[in-house]
Amino acid sequence: MSEERYDVLVVGAGSAGTTAAIAAARTGARTLLVDRFGFLGGTSTAVLDTFYAFFTPGERPQKVVSGIPDEVVARLTERGMAFERPNTYGAGTGITYDPETLKRVWDELTEESEVRTLLHSFAFGVSLEDGRVAGVDVATKSGVRALRAKVVVDASGDADICALAGAPFEPPGEGVQSLSTVFRIANVDVARAEAVPKQELWDLMRAARDSGRYALTRIEGSVHRTPHEGMMMALMTRVRNVDATDAEQLGAAEREGRRQAHEYFRFLRENVPGYERAVLVSTSPAIGVRESRRIVGEHVLTAEEILAARQFPDQIARCGAPIEEHHAGDDTRWVYLAEGATYGIPFRALQPQGLENVLVAGRCFSATHDAHASARSMGTCMAMGQAAGTAAALTDEPKLLDPEVLRARLSEDGADVGG
């Protein structure tokens, strides 16, 4: 088994991990980015089409995410493939984009930053040396490869590296957030479809389910326009009580998500104005996972802290998103911060206990269930990624890094650290 050496190894090329890899490479580190898919972006390209948490919700939206995430949005906008949707659903202004164009944007940014990438690859083992992850074993199409790095960024979403290394984490237990498969619909009369109020759509859903003719698991959800004429994206499905780190459960969830997507499409076509001639053109290549393992970090972010708009001396990003809990019931639980309020994401929440050279970025960060339901959106995850990648490139001992040095570098690179 060949051995390869890097300064920074990023496992997981979602929006957090790809941003981390770009930041690390730009800060001077020899960086490798590994992912199981054949494209970069993770949930941003395989599931969703809208960035949330760039703005606070409410009557006067406040932009709270910048830096590398702004570059991503700018490139999409330049191509005419992104636009803002004010007060979307309940989470505030969203930035809707074309996922296929975003795949190319992620390619361009990583290539220009000289990030090395290894796709179609799955991390399955680690080697430990004195509390450090010295190496990660990866299964690739061409065989097993041993990757050694000074610092590892676990952006796997499921905290795979941390779990393999024995770091403490909160497992996906009772009350874990539901999973969703999204689907795209073409040949829609968008004007007529958008003229249907949200509550009227939900009333039609309930009537359809109560009739016994449709098996609808969730009586809410959204359908929104895209950058393409006549095309809508639907986020309606709900697959409940799944441990996404269990292979059998995850596989069953993929099948159930597709079944639900086809059922919701049938409902739309047969019951909702504007969809009479619609066709279902795709379901997401992977089901969307909101919550699985969460690390126990040097700081565990709590709901009390976010609702009090807590600021931290070591914060590396800020967020104003509401608690958005997709529980196992028919609806979604929303708990909002005060108008215009934001809280900080402490650097310590990216530091797993017991591992000296590992940082996390993205939805496996250290938080309670409710706090996680606020800070897991892609805008915040990208901000975490820029912080983790920058810190990993600045030092081999990220837990000893002076937070003010990191905050100053992030600010210099255009990130909004607040505080």
matplotlib code that plots the C-alpha trace (Angstrom):
import matplotlib.pyplot as plt

x = [0.0, 1.6, 2.0, 1.4, 2.1, 0.3, 0.2, -3.7, -6.0, -9.7, -12.1, -15.5, -16.0, -19.3, -19.7, -17.8, -15.0, -14.4, -14.3, -11.8, -9.6, -9.6, -8.7, -5.9, -4.3, -4.6, -2.9, 0.1, -0.6, -0.2, -3.8, -5.7, -9.5, -11.2, -14.8, -17.0, -18.8, -17.6, -18.0, -17.4, -20.1, -21.8, -25.2, -24.8, -24.6, -26.2, -29.3, -30.1, -30.1, -30.3, -27.8, -29.4, -27.9, -26.1, -28.7, -30.6, -34.4, -36.9, -38.0, -34.4, -32.1, -28.5, -25.7, -23.5, -21.5, -18.8, -15.2, -14.9, -18.7, -19.1, -16.8, -18.9, -22.1, -20.4, -19.4, -22.9, -24.4, -22.0, -23.4, -27.0, -27.3, -28.1, -30.7, -32.0, -35.4, -36.4, -38.0, -37.9, -40.2, -39.1, -35.3, -34.8, -33.4, -32.1, -29.7, -31.0, -28.6, -28.2, -26.4, -24.8, -23.2, -22.1, -20.2, -18.1, -17.6, -16.3, -14.0, -12.7, -12.0, -10.2, -8.1, -7.2, -6.2, -4.1, -6.1, -5.4, -8.6, -9.3, -12.8, -14.7, -12.8, -14.0, -12.1, -12.3, -9.4, -7.0, -3.6, -3.0, 0.2, 0.1, -3.3, -2.9, -4.4, -1.2, -2.8, -6.1, -6.6, -8.8, -10.4, -10.2, -11.1, -7.5, -6.9, -6.2, -4.1, -2.5, -2.7, -0.6, -1.1, 0.0, -3.6, -6.8, -10.1, -13.1, -15.8, -17.4, -20.8, -20.9, -17.7, -16.3, -12.6, -13.4, -15.4, -12.7, -10.1, -12.1, -13.0, -16.3, -19.4, -23.2, -24.7, -27.9, -30.4, -34.1, -35.3, -32.7, -33.8, -35.5, -33.9, -35.3, -35.0, -35.6, -36.9, -36.9, -40.0, -40.0, -42.7, -44.3, -46.4, -44.3, -46.5, -49.6, -47.7, -46.3, -49.7, -50.8, -50.3, -48.2, -51.1, -53.4, -50.8, -50.6, -54.4, -54.5, -51.9, -53.9, -57.1, -55.2, -53.8, -57.1, -58.8, -56.7, -55.6, -52.1, -49.5, -48.0, -45.8, -45.5, -48.2, -46.0, -42.8, -42.0, -41.7, -39.7, -38.6, -35.0, -32.8, -34.3, -37.6, -40.4, -38.5, -39.3, -37.5, -39.5, -38.5, -41.4, -40.3, -39.6, -37.9, -38.0, -35.9, -32.9, -29.4, -27.5, -24.3, -25.9, -25.5, -28.8, -30.8, -29.3, -30.0, -33.6, -34.0, -32.7, -35.4, -38.1, -37.1, -37.5, -40.9, -42.1, -40.7, -42.8, -45.9, -45.5, -45.0, -48.2, -50.0, -48.8, -49.6, -53.1, -54.1, -52.2, -52.6, -49.6, -48.4, -50.9, -48.3, -45.3, -42.7, -40.4, -36.9, -34.7, -34.5, -31.4, -28.5, -28.3, -30.8, -30.3, -29.0, -29.6, -28.1, -26.1, -23.0, -22.1, -18.6, -18.2, -15.8, -13.8, -17.0, -20.5, -22.8, -26.2, -29.7, -29.5, -26.4, -27.8, -31.1, -29.3, -27.2, -24.0, -20.7, -17.4, -13.8, -12.7, -15.6, -14.8, -18.2, -21.7, -25.2, -28.7, -30.6, -33.6, -33.7, -35.3, -36.1, -37.4, -38.7, -40.7, -44.1, -46.1, -44.6, -41.3, -40.5, -39.1, -37.6, -36.3, -33.7, -34.6, -35.0, -31.5, -29.7, -26.7, -24.5, -20.9, -19.5, -16.6, -13.5, -13.5, -16.7, -14.6, -12.1, -12.9, -11.9, -8.9, -7.5, -4.7, -4.4, -8.0, -10.6, -14.2, -16.2, -19.9, -22.8, -20.7, -19.6, -20.0, -23.5, -26.6, -29.5, -31.3, -28.3, -27.2, -30.7, -29.8, -26.1, -26.2, -27.2, -24.7, -23.8, -22.6, -21.0, -19.0, -17.9, -16.8, -14.9, -12.9, -12.0, -11.0, -8.9, -7.2, -6.3, -5.1, -2.7, -1.4, -0.2, 0.2, -1.2, -4.6, -5.8, -2.8, -3.5, -4.2, -7.8, -7.0, -4.4, -7.0, -9.7, -7.4, -6.4, -10.0, -11.0, -8.1, -9.4, -12.9, -14.7, -17.2, -16.1, -18.2, -17.5]
y = [0.0, 3.2, 6.1, 9.7, 12.8, 16.1, 19.1, 19.1, 16.2, 17.1, 14.1, 15.0, 17.4, 18.9, 22.7, 22.7, 20.4, 22.0, 25.4, 24.1, 22.6, 25.9, 27.9, 25.5, 25.5, 29.3, 29.6, 27.7, 24.0, 21.0, 19.9, 16.8, 16.6, 13.2, 12.3, 9.3, 11.0, 11.6, 15.4, 18.0, 19.8, 17.0, 18.1, 21.4, 19.6, 16.2, 17.2, 20.9, 24.0, 26.8, 28.2, 29.2, 31.1, 33.7, 36.1, 36.5, 36.0, 38.7, 42.0, 43.4, 40.6, 41.0, 39.3, 37.3, 34.9, 36.2, 35.2, 32.1, 31.5, 34.9, 33.8, 30.8, 32.8, 35.4, 32.9, 31.4, 34.8, 35.8, 32.8, 33.8, 30.7, 32.1, 34.5, 35.5, 34.3, 36.6, 35.2, 31.6, 29.3, 30.2, 30.3, 33.7, 34.8, 31.9, 31.9, 29.5, 28.2, 25.5, 22.5, 21.5, 24.9, 24.7, 21.4, 23.3, 26.3, 24.0, 22.4, 25.8, 27.1, 24.0, 23.8, 27.5, 27.1, 24.0, 21.6, 18.0, 15.9, 12.2, 11.3, 7.9, 7.3, 6.2, 6.6, 3.4, 3.5, 5.7, 5.3, 7.0, 8.3, 9.9, 11.4, 12.4, 11.0, 10.3, 8.7, 7.8, 4.7, 5.2, 2.7, 4.0, 2.6, 1.7, 0.2, 1.1, 4.2, 5.3, 9.1, 10.8, 14.4, 16.9, 18.0, 16.3, 18.1, 15.8, 17.2, 13.9, 15.0, 11.9, 12.5, 9.4, 10.2, 11.2, 8.1, 5.8, 7.6, 7.0, 10.6, 11.1, 11.9, 12.0, 9.2, 9.7, 8.5, 9.0, 12.3, 12.5, 14.8, 13.3, 12.7, 14.1, 13.3, 16.3, 16.2, 18.4, 18.9, 20.3, 21.6, 23.6, 26.7, 28.5, 31.6, 29.6, 27.2, 30.1, 31.7, 28.9, 30.2, 28.0, 27.2, 26.4, 23.9, 22.3, 22.1, 20.3, 17.9, 17.1, 16.6, 14.3, 12.2, 12.1, 10.8, 7.7, 8.1, 9.4, 8.2, 11.6, 11.4, 15.1, 17.8, 20.7, 21.3, 23.7, 23.9, 26.8, 28.1, 27.5, 29.4, 27.4, 28.3, 25.9, 24.0, 23.7, 22.0, 20.3, 19.6, 17.7, 14.1, 13.0, 9.7, 9.3, 7.8, 6.8, 6.3, 7.5, 5.9, 2.4, 1.1, -0.9, 1.9, 4.4, 2.2, 1.7, 5.4, 6.0, 3.7, 5.2, 8.7, 8.0, 6.3, 9.4, 11.7, 10.0, 10.1, 13.8, 14.4, 12.5, 14.6, 17.9, 16.8, 15.7, 18.4, 21.6, 24.3, 24.7, 21.1, 19.6, 18.9, 18.5, 15.7, 14.5, 14.8, 13.8, 12.8, 13.7, 11.4, 10.9, 11.4, 14.6, 13.8, 16.6, 15.0, 12.0, 11.9, 15.2, 15.4, 16.3, 19.2, 21.5, 23.5, 22.2, 24.9, 25.0, 26.3, 28.6, 30.2, 30.7, 32.1, 34.5, 35.6, 34.6, 35.9, 34.1, 35.3, 32.5, 32.7, 32.1, 32.8, 34.0, 32.7, 34.1, 31.1, 29.8, 26.3, 24.3, 20.8, 18.3, 15.9, 12.8, 14.5, 16.2, 19.6, 21.4, 23.1, 26.6, 28.7, 32.2, 34.5, 38.1, 40.2, 40.7, 38.8, 36.6, 34.3, 33.2, 29.8, 29.2, 27.7, 25.2, 23.7, 22.5, 20.8, 17.1, 16.1, 13.7, 14.4, 17.0, 17.5, 17.0, 19.7, 19.2, 21.4, 21.1, 19.4, 17.1, 20.1, 20.1, 21.2, 20.0, 18.7, 22.0, 24.2, 21.9, 22.4, 26.1, 26.1, 23.2, 25.2, 25.4, 29.0, 28.5, 25.2, 27.0, 29.6, 26.7, 25.2, 28.4, 28.6, 25.0, 25.0, 28.2, 27.0, 23.6, 25.4, 27.9, 25.3, 21.5, 22.2, 23.7, 23.6, 25.7, 28.3, 31.8, 32.5, 36.1, 35.1, 32.9, 35.6, 38.2, 35.9, 35.1, 38.8, 39.5, 36.9, 38.4, 36.2, 37.7, 36.5, 39.0, 39.6]
z = [0.0, -1.2, 1.3, 0.4, 2.5, 2.7, 5.0, 5.2, 4.4, 4.1, 4.2, 2.7, -0.2, 0.7, 0.9, 4.2, 3.1, -0.3, 1.3, 3.9, 1.2, -0.8, 2.3, 3.3, -0.1, -0.4, 3.0, 1.6, 2.6, 0.3, 0.5, -0.6, -0.7, -0.6, -1.4, -2.1, -5.0, -8.5, -8.1, -5.4, -3.3, -1.4, -0.3, -2.2, -5.6, -4.8, -2.9, -2.5, -4.8, -2.2, 0.2, 3.5, 6.5, 4.4, 5.8, 9.1, 8.7, 9.4, 8.0, 7.7, 6.6, 7.6, 5.7, 8.0, 5.7, 3.3, 2.2, 0.0, 0.1, -1.6, -4.4, -5.0, -5.2, -7.4, -10.0, -10.1, -10.4, -13.2, -15.2, -14.5, -12.4, -8.9, -7.5, -4.0, -2.8, 0.1, 3.2, 1.8, 3.8, 7.3, 7.2, 5.7, 2.4, 0.4, -2.6, -5.2, -7.8, -10.5, -9.0, -12.3, -12.6, -9.0, -9.7, -12.2, -9.8, -7.1, -9.8, -10.9, -7.4, -6.2, -9.4, -9.3, -5.6, -6.5, -4.3, -5.2, -5.3, -4.9, -5.9, -5.8, -2.6, 0.9, 4.1, 6.2, 8.7, 10.6, 12.2, 15.6, 17.1, 20.5, 20.2, 16.6, 13.4, 11.5, 8.6, 6.9, 4.8, 1.8, -0.6, -4.2, -7.6, -8.0, -4.6, -1.0, -0.4, 2.9, 3.2, 5.9, 6.9, 9.5, 10.1, 9.1, 8.6, 9.1, 6.8, 6.2, 7.7, 9.8, 11.8, 10.2, 11.0, 14.5, 15.2, 13.7, 15.9, 19.0, 19.7, 21.7, 19.8, 20.2, 18.1, 16.1, 18.6, 19.4, 17.9, 15.2, 12.4, 9.4, 6.0, 2.7, -1.0, -3.2, -6.8, -9.9, -12.0, -15.5, -17.9, -15.0, -15.5, -12.9, -12.6, -11.8, -9.5, -7.5, -7.2, -4.9, -1.3, 1.0, 3.3, 0.4, -0.8, 2.6, 2.8, -0.5, 0.8, 3.9, 1.9, -0.5, 2.3, 4.2, 1.0, 1.2, -2.4, -1.6, 0.9, 2.0, 5.1, 5.7, 5.4, 4.5, 2.4, -0.4, -4.2, -5.6, -9.0, -10.3, -12.7, -15.5, -17.2, -16.4, -13.8, -10.1, -7.2, -4.5, -0.9, 0.6, 1.6, 5.1, 6.0, 9.8, 12.5, 10.4, 11.7, 8.6, 9.8, 9.4, 5.9, 5.8, 7.3, 4.9, 1.9, 2.9, 3.4, -0.2, -1.5, 0.7, -0.3, -4.0, -3.3, -1.5, -4.2, -6.9, -4.7, -4.0, -7.7, -8.4, -5.9, -7.5, -11.0, -10.2, -7.6, -7.9, -10.6, -12.8, -12.7, -15.1, -17.8, -15.5, -15.7, -12.9, -14.3, -11.4, -7.8, -5.8, -6.4, -2.6, 0.2, 2.2, 5.8, 8.3, 11.4, 12.3, 14.6, 16.3, 17.9, 21.5, 21.1, 23.4, 23.5, 22.9, 21.5, 23.1, 22.3, 25.3, 23.8, 20.4, 21.5, 23.8, 20.8, 22.6, 21.3, 22.0, 22.1, 19.7, 17.3, 13.7, 12.1, 13.0, 12.4, 12.8, 11.5, 13.5, 15.1, 12.3, 13.5, 11.0, 13.5, 12.9, 12.8, 10.0, 10.5, 11.3, 14.6, 14.3, 17.1, 16.1, 17.5, 18.2, 15.1, 13.5, 16.3, 15.6, 17.6, 17.2, 16.2, 18.6, 17.1, 20.0, 18.6, 15.6, 17.9, 18.8, 22.3, 22.5, 19.0, 18.7, 15.0, 13.8, 13.1, 11.9, 9.5, 8.6, 10.3, 12.5, 14.6, 18.4, 19.4, 21.1, 19.0, 19.0, 18.5, 15.6, 14.0, 13.7, 12.6, 10.2, 7.1, 4.2, 4.6, 8.2, 7.2, 4.5, 7.0, 9.4, 6.5, 5.7, 9.4, 9.7, 6.5, 7.4, 10.9, 9.5, 7.2, 9.8, 12.3, 13.0, 16.5, 15.8, 19.4, 20.4, 17.7, 19.1, 18.2, 17.5, 14.9, 13.2, 13.4, 12.0, 9.1, 8.3, 8.4, 6.1, 3.7, 3.7, 6.2, 8.7, 12.2, 14.2, 17.8]

ax = plt.figure().add_subplot(projection="3d")
ax.plot(x, y, z, "-o")
ax.set_aspect("equal")
plt.show()
